[in-house]
Amino acid sequence: MKKLHIFYILLSSIGLIFIIRLFYIQIYTEKYILNAFNTSIKQEIIIPERGSIFDRNNNLLVFNKSIYELIVVPMLIDENFNIIEFCNLVGIEKDTFHKNLDKAKAYSKYLPSVFLPFISKEKFASIQEKLYKYKGFDWTKRSLRDYKVESSANILGYIGEVNQKNIKKESNYYQMGDFIGWAGVEKSYEKILRGRKGVKYWIRDRNGCIIGSYNNKKNNVKSISGNDIYLTIDWGLQSYAEQLMYQKKGGIVAINPKNGEILSLVSSPINNPNLFVGIHRSKEFKRLIKNTIDYPLFDRTTQARYPPASPFKLLTELAGLQMGVVNTNTHFICYNGFKLGKKRIHCHSGFHGFPIGIETAVAVSCNNYFAQVYKRVIEKYPKNLTKSVNEWSDIIKSFGFGNYLYNDLATGEKGIIPSGDYYNKKYGYSKWNALTIISNSIGQGEINVTPIQLANMVCAIANKGFFYTPHIVKYINHQPISNSNYTFAKYTKVKSKYFDFIIHGMEKVFSIGTGKSFKSSDIRMAGKTGTAQNFIKINHNTITLPDHSVFILFAPVEDPKIAISVIIENGGFGSRWAGPIASLIAEKYINNNVHRKNLEKKIMTSGLKIVYDSIAKMKSYSYNKKNTKDSIDKKK
């Protein structure tokens, strides 16, 4: 009995040792990991079809085309792997093989990752039949973006490979080699467009060839295609506006004031989204990034901040009326500009020596009139200028300035609308007055805005006191957007009764003001020209550059259907470039045709290349001069 007891103890001990060893092998050694991957079951991740993108009129803008990719699990590659033979098969150099494999190992030795992307269907056919010979390698199929248009990358955006930050943020979805929206609608609506991944399981023979589905497909998870998106953009109008930007830099924004739908969003220089597709995408992206003269990837409609110039005078007057420092009968006499002490703001309106009221002041853009109004605004509380400026600032911000607008665009800038606290910090408490900041009255000074903010202001004026947040998407999978941020009106802090006087003045811009030369004969338009002063700093020196050409417009006056802002960099007077462009866009949208063919031809065939080349040479010279000086200083 004692011997039998010893036998059972010995047997139990041996069994326990085997269990511990098996546990160790499975959990703590790579052999188990190898066995797990070296199974006869293939797991295929199904990348869903990304949603298509259409314009408001159902024109297809973005679709998909299929490509193939080689994936690798580094741990499964044999020691006797024939690298040269494999490289010849897939068409790469040996150095590329090691570089791609090292990248895959850095991601994970045990998990699959993309080894070679962008393989055409024709090339893949020759690779697939021999791929079984190379253990550790497999293939997958995914969709690549196919942009049906050759412009508007600022709207559509583009997709690119995920980085570690993307993977870390959504590790349950993304893995190395996946694609994600990097810009435009592709970025802001990524989760809507991408869909949901699926999984298929296959049985493979000893050579790795698929011989059937695993477990009668019971373990498969079906992929769900991404949702189609219909933009608010009118592609016909967008294309037309882009043609008008021939050899010009700047931005055009057109919005339907009735609902905030963005009809056109042109940023020039104009980029082709197809540059960011395919095997050469990284090379093209780097080339554009290095262009520090034109900044082609910089969206001038949402990111560029400009002085609003004379269009801002409309808000100067509206703030004055709302704050009660002027009324609709207030008149001022202009003596060739605003003059007080040593302060001078010249005026070129041509209406000098007699009293003018609000409508005429708007039409002819009298600097003195709006400087006088702004002085009264700032001095509303003589003993507390900070309070006056804060009240003014709050009114201006209610038009959408000084914030991101909280729209559905991928980029944006707040701009600057200063407050009293801002000036206390800049100059010191009680060390500034109305004359210190009088340039704000005409849209210069510290104020800067984006073109989309300016167009949004036009919507608020057209609607006499309210606007809808500008947005780029109209339908998702044929269903109208329901986000209340886009469907409910936002009201400004100015009473609606004051807007008629501003609108009448804007209409007179085309009869007695600076818009006479490009007036439409059959559409009542309300507009305002602007000429924004433009400075840059090079080597700590402030250099004056050609002014920016600015224009805002809405039409028709009796039933506004489109609100537009146009800024042409270094274009000079607002009536030279921005005004004609805005009026042509309005005519094209409202009439679906343009009768002013001579004006259209002029704008489409002439530009500012000579001006831009001159500025580029000046910047290049200054940069090289600075580098030379730095080099000499270092040698000394």
Secondary structure, DSSP 8 states (H G I E B T S, - for coil): -HHHHHHHHHHHHHHHHHHHHHHHHHHHSHHHHHHHHTSSEEEEEE------EE-TT--EEEEEEEEEEEEE-GGG--TT--HHHHHHHHT--HHHHHHHHHHHHHH-SSS-EEEEEEE-HHHHHHHHTTGGGSTTEEEEEEEEEEESSSS-HHHH-EEEE--HHHHHHTTTT--TT-EEEEEHHHHHTHHHHH-B-EEEEEEE-TTS-EEEEGGGGTT-B--B----EEES--HHHHHHHHHHTTT--EEEEEEETTTTEEEEEEEES---GGGGSSTTHHHHHHHHHT-TTT-TTS-TTTT--B---GGGHHHHHHHHHHHTSS-TT--EE-SSEEEETTEEEE--SS--SSEE-HHHHHHHT-HHHHHHHHHHHHTSSTT-HHHHHHHHHHHHHTTTTTS-TT-S-S-----B---HHHHHHHH-TTS--TTTTGGGGGT-TT-BB-HHHHHHHHHHHHTTSEE---BSEEEETTEE---HHHHS-EE-SS-GGGHHHHHHHHHHTTTTSTTGGG--SSS--EEEEEEEEEEEEETTEEEEEEEEEEEEEEE-TTS--EEEEEEETT--STTTTHHHHHHHHHHHHHHSS-S-HHHHHHHHH---HHHHHHHHHHHHHHHHHHHHHHHHHHH-
